[in-house]
Amino acid sequence: IFTNVALSDDGDVWWEGLTGEPPAHLIDWKGRDRTPVSPEPAAHPNARFTTPAAQCPIIAPEWDDPAGVPISAVLFGGRRASTVPLVTESFDWDHGVFLGANVASEKTAAAEGTVGELRHDPFAMLPFCGYNMGDYFGHWLDIGRSADPAKLPRLFYVNWFRKDASGRFVWPGYGENIRVLKWIIQRLSGDAAAARTPIGYLPAPGSLDLDGLDITGDDLDLLLTVNTEAWRLEAERIPEFFRTFGAQLPPRLWELHRELVERLS
């Protein structure tokens, strides 16, 4: 299923970048006739496709088991050019909820607003959550109170989009993200070391598998170092965001914010 793409005269889909030259005639994503000289793009910047999960050749046989499957880790992801490290493990469940609640991303075509502008996107769910996010935070905290602590997933915050001063993406991303997933899995098994920082646990030196990866020491420092001053500024932004939820924000999140400020002082 394709959404917001263009339609060619032979009934195929098309979007910018699919071919070197655009077809002579298309129906654009708004249903209008389009030629190569038309001023607007044929496809929406957030055009998407979806395909049945069953077509994935490596899907786990338990993927639709009605009994469910154990979850060992949950990853929250933000799109941040600065400040946020490559991967952070929470201190505990509540702290992980705090990390998720404070996910922020530079805007992309998937959200309204100026592309590149920083916006809070708790749990990377803001465009998709159908009820008050303050209640959503509370439901996450309730899981931690009601579940067997030994069975709770560990919570992590990843950021594949860190940039250096020149605007270059420092981490290669894509398939190389498996290196971070390997560290997370090894954290679960007790086979990877971590360094405690004011914002959470980060990979200890040498614990992230970088074998065969062309990455400099400076780049690695940028990815895995906590800039205390930048994080103080980050912490200063949080209350304004939290206040938007009024009385529906769980008090526990205010406590966790105070703890962050204390660790950064």
SVG drawing of the C-alpha trace seen along z (x, -y; Angstrom):
<svg xmlns="http://www.w3.org/2000/svg" viewBox="-8 -27 49 47">
<polyline fill="none" stroke="black" stroke-width="0.4" points="0.0,0.0 1.5,-3.3 0.3,-6.6 0.9,-10.2 2.9,-9.1 2.3,-9.9 0.6,-7.6 2.1,-7.0 0.1,-6.5 0.9,-2.8 -0.6,-2.4 2.8,-2.3 3.8,-4.5 6.5,-7.2 8.2,-9.6 11.2,-12.0 14.4,-10.1 12.9,-6.8 14.3,-7.4 16.8,-9.8 14.1,-11.5 10.5,-11.9 7.8,-10.4 6.3,-12.7 3.0,-12.7 1.9,-11.8 -1.1,-12.2 0.5,-13.9 -0.4,-13.1 -3.1,-15.7 -4.7,-14.1 -3.6,-16.8 -1.9,-16.3 1.8,-16.8 4.6,-17.1 8.4,-17.5 7.9,-21.3 5.3,-21.4 6.5,-23.5 5.5,-21.3 6.8,-17.8 4.8,-14.9 5.0,-13.0 4.5,-14.3 7.8,-14.5 6.2,-12.1 5.0,-9.6 5.1,-6.1 4.4,-2.4 3.4,0.5 3.7,4.2 2.4,7.3 4.6,8.3 4.2,11.9 6.4,11.1 9.4,10.4 11.7,13.4 13.2,13.4 10.1,12.6 10.0,14.6 7.4,17.5 5.9,16.0 5.3,12.6 1.5,13.0 1.3,15.4 -1.9,14.5 -0.1,15.3 2.5,12.6 6.2,12.8 8.6,11.6 10.1,8.1 13.6,7.7 14.2,4.1 12.3,1.1 14.1,-1.6 12.9,-5.2 14.4,-7.2 14.8,-10.9 16.3,-12.8 18.8,-15.1 21.8,-16.8 23.4,-17.7 23.4,-16.9 21.8,-13.4 24.3,-10.5 24.1,-7.6 22.6,-5.3 21.6,-5.8 20.3,-3.1 18.0,-4.3 18.8,-3.9 15.5,-2.1 11.9,-1.9 10.8,-5.3 13.9,-7.0 13.3,-5.3 9.7,-6.7 11.3,-10.2 13.7,-9.7 10.8,-8.7 8.7,-11.6 11.5,-14.0 12.3,-12.7 12.6,-15.6 13.3,-15.7 14.2,-18.1 11.0,-18.3 10.8,-16.2 8.1,-16.1 6.2,-13.6 5.2,-16.5 3.7,-19.9 6.1,-22.9 9.4,-24.0 11.7,-21.2 14.7,-21.1 13.0,-23.0 13.3,-21.2 10.0,-19.9 9.1,-17.7 8.0,-14.4 7.4,-12.2 8.1,-8.5 8.2,-9.6 4.5,-9.2 3.1,-12.7 1.6,-12.6 0.1,-9.2 -1.2,-9.2 -4.9,-9.5 -5.3,-10.7 -3.7,-13.1 0.1,-12.5 0.1,-13.2 -2.2,-10.2 0.0,-8.2 3.0,-9.0 1.0,-7.8 0.1,-4.5 3.8,-3.8 4.6,-4.5 1.7,-2.3 3.3,0.6 6.4,0.3 4.4,0.4 2.2,3.3 4.6,5.6 7.2,8.0 10.4,6.0 12.3,9.0 10.2,9.1 10.2,5.5 12.1,4.6 15.1,2.4 14.6,-1.0 17.0,-2.7 17.1,-6.0 18.9,-6.0 19.9,-8.8 21.3,-7.9 21.4,-11.5 24.2,-13.3 26.1,-15.8 29.5,-17.4 30.2,-21.1 30.3,-20.9 26.8,-19.4 28.0,-15.9 26.2,-12.9 28.8,-11.3 27.2,-7.8 26.7,-5.9 23.3,-4.5 21.3,-2.0 22.8,1.5 25.5,0.3 22.9,-0.4 23.1,3.4 26.3,2.5 24.2,0.6 21.6,3.3 24.5,5.8 25.6,3.6 22.0,3.5 21.6,7.3 25.0,7.7 23.8,5.3 20.8,7.6 23.1,10.6 25.6,8.8 28.3,9.1 28.8,5.3 30.1,2.6 28.5,-0.8 29.6,-4.1 27.2,-5.9 26.6,-9.5 24.2,-12.2 21.7,-11.2 22.0,-7.4 24.3,-4.6 26.4,-5.0 28.7,-2.4 32.0,-2.1 35.1,-2.6 35.7,0.5 32.3,2.0 30.7,1.0 31.8,3.3 33.4,1.0 35.4,3.7 35.7,2.8 34.0,-0.6 35.8,-3.7 35.1,-6.1 37.6,-8.5 38.2,-8.8 36.8,-12.4 33.6,-11.1 33.3,-8.5 33.8,-11.0 31.0,-13.2 28.7,-10.2 29.3,-8.9 30.1,-11.9 27.7,-13.9 28.2,-17.6 27.1,-18.8 26.5,-22.4 24.4,-21.4 22.4,-19.1 21.8,-21.8 20.2,-23.8 18.3,-20.7 17.0,-20.4 16.0,-24.1 13.6,-23.4 11.8,-20.6 9.5,-22.5 7.9,-24.6 7.0,-21.4 5.8,-19.6 3.6,-22.6 1.6,-22.1 0.0,-19.0 -1.1,-20.8 -2.5,-18.5 -2.5,-15.5 1.3,-15.3 2.3,-12.6 4.1,-14.2 6.8,-11.5 8.1,-13.1 8.7,-16.4 10.7,-14.4 12.7,-12.8 13.4,-16.2 14.7,-17.5 16.9,-14.5 18.4,-15.2 19.1,-18.8 20.9,-17.7 23.0,-15.2 24.0,-17.9 24.9,-20.4"/>
</svg>
